[in-house]
Amino acid sequence: MTLPSPPHEKLILALDGMNKSEVVALISKLPELVWVKVGLELFTSEGPDFIKYLRDNGKKIFLDLKFHDIPVTMSKACFQAARTGAELISVHACAGSKSLKLANQSAQEGADKSNFSPPILLAITVLTSWDRKSFTKDLLIEEEITNRVEHLADLAFKSGIGGCVCSPLEVKLLRAKYPESFELVTPGIRLKGSSLNDQSRVMTPSEALQAGANKLVIGRVVTKSDDPILAFKNICKDCIQI
């Protein structure tokens, strides 16, 4: 029987809004931290060399650049992203099946060229900042968000993508459809009583894991905390309440 992984291995700390020195200081305080998420802001300011620094310090990387482009450009971008050694790389599912298939193939080729294990591509479904009202007003999409998430996740799965990013509210629906090997990674994680910030569709860590999430993305609840060590421990504690 496979034993469940400890809670800190299910948490991905988003390093958004932090500079290099702040990241270095923070991860030194969190020795149990396994996964970090490097997004557009940090990657643009620090580049691939910082990925190497994080990997050299024992961290696994979710490179969250949300690639979305024509097939040839997206595939070439994923080829280069995979050469950083990132274990997870995000792409937008709405780029379409051709882009997704080529991106997945190129990511595997890029990793192989640099002697890394192939990364798992995660397809972004609908960002957790969207709610039903803004979805309709800004994008003129009358479809329910849940239906759109379900459609994009299915597109990703059929295109050979290894998982998707969705809000915690859609996890239960998707887990019922897809095997455990199809990674469901969920941002929008908040402890009870925490500020929602710019998130609209949220759950507590234990609720999201109970629904079937593989990994949880956490951020400001730790990075902006006066006591990040305690905040991280509290999230880990909540994770085991399932």
Long-range contacts (C-beta under 8 A, 24 or more apart in sequence): 7-205, 7-235, 7-236, 7-237, 7-239, 7-240, 8-32, 8-33, 8-34, 8-232, 8-236, 9-34, 9-35, 10-209, 10-213, 10-214, 10-215, 10-216, 10-239, 11-35, 11-205, 11-215, 11-216, 11-218, 11-232, 11-235, 11-236, 11-239, 12-36, 12-37, 12-62, 12-185, 12-215, 12-216, 12-217, 12-218, 13-37, 13-218, 13-219, 13-222, 13-223, 13-232, 14-39, 14-64, 14-187, 14-217, 14-218, 14-219, 14-223, 15-39, 15-42, 15-223, 16-41, 16-42, 16-219, 16-220, 16-223, 17-41, 17-220, 17-223, 17-224, 18-42, 18-223, 19-45, 20-45, 20-46, 20-50, 23-50, 23-54, 26-223, 26-228, 27-54, 27-57, 27-59, 29-228, 29-229, 30-228, 30-229, 30-232, 32-232, 32-236, 33-59, 33-232, 34-59, 34-60, 35-59, 35-60, 35-61, 35-62, 35-215, 36-60, 36-61, 36-62, 37-61, 37-62, 37-64, 37-217, 37-219, 38-62, 38-63, 38-64, 38-86, 39-64, 39-65, 40-64, 40-65, 40-66, 48-84, 51-84, 51-85, 51-86, 52-84, 52-85, 55-85, 60-87, 60-88, 61-85, 61-86, 61-87, 61-88, 62-86, 62-87, 62-88, 62-89, 62-90, 62-122, 62-185, 62-217, 63-88, 63-89, 63-90, 63-119, 64-88, 64-90, 65-89, 65-90, 66-90, 66-91, 66-92, 66-124, 67-91, 67-92, 67-95, 67-103, 68-92, 68-94, 68-95, 68-99, 69-95, 69-99, 70-99, 71-95, 71-96, 71-98, 71-99, 71-102, 71-103, 72-102, 74-99, 74-102, 74-103, 75-99, 75-102, 75-103, 75-105, 75-106, 76-106, 77-103, 78-103, 78-104, 78-106, 78-107, 78-110, 78-121, 79-106, 79-107, 79-109, 79-110, 80-110, 81-107, 81-110, 81-119, 82-106, 82-107, 82-108, 82-109, 82-110, 82-111, 82-114, 82-116, 82-118, 82-119, 83-110, 83-111, 83-113, 83-114, 83-116, 85-111, 85-114, 85-116, 86-119, 87-117, 87-119, 87-120, 88-119, 88-120, 88-121, 88-122, 88-183, 88-185, 89-119, 89-120, 89-121, 89-122, 90-121, 90-122, 90-123, 90-124, 90-165, 91-121, 91-122, 91-123, 91-124, 91-161, 92-123, 92-124, 93-123, 93-124, 93-125, 93-152, 93-153, 93-155, 93-156, 93-161, 93-164, 94-124, 94-152, 96-155, 97-155, 97-158, 97-159, 100-155, 100-156, 100-159, 100-160, 100-161, 101-159, 101-160, 104-159, 104-160, 104-161, 104-162, 120-162, 120-163, 120-183, 121-161, 121-162, 121-163, 122-161, 122-162, 122-163, 122-164, 122-165, 122-183, 122-185, 123-152, 123-153, 123-155, 123-156, 123-159, 123-161, 123-163, 123-164, 123-165, 124-164, 124-165, 125-149, 125-152, 125-153, 125-156, 125-164, 125-165, 125-166, 125-170, 126-152, 126-166, 126-167, 128-167, 128-187, 128-188, 128-199, 128-200, 128-201, 128-202, 129-198, 129-199, 129-200, 130-200, 130-201, 131-200, 131-201, 145-170, 145-201, 146-170, 146-173, 149-173, 149-174, 150-174, 150-177, 153-177, 153-178, 157-182, 163-214, 165-217, 167-201, 167-202, 168-201, 168-202, 168-203, 168-207, 168-208, 168-211, 168-213, 169-201, 169-203, 171-208, 171-211, 171-212, 171-213, 172-211, 172-212, 174-212, 175-211, 175-212, 175-213, 176-212, 180-214, 183-214, 183-215, 184-212, 184-213, 184-214, 184-215, 185-213, 185-214, 185-215, 185-216, 185-217, 186-213, 186-215, 186-216, 186-217, 187-216, 187-217, 187-219, 189-216, 189-217, 189-218, 189-221, 189-235, 190-221, 191-221, 191-234, 191-235, 191-238, 194-221, 195-220, 204-238, 205-235, 205-238, 205-239, 206-238, 206-239, 206-240, 206-241, 206-242, 209-239, 209-242, 210-242
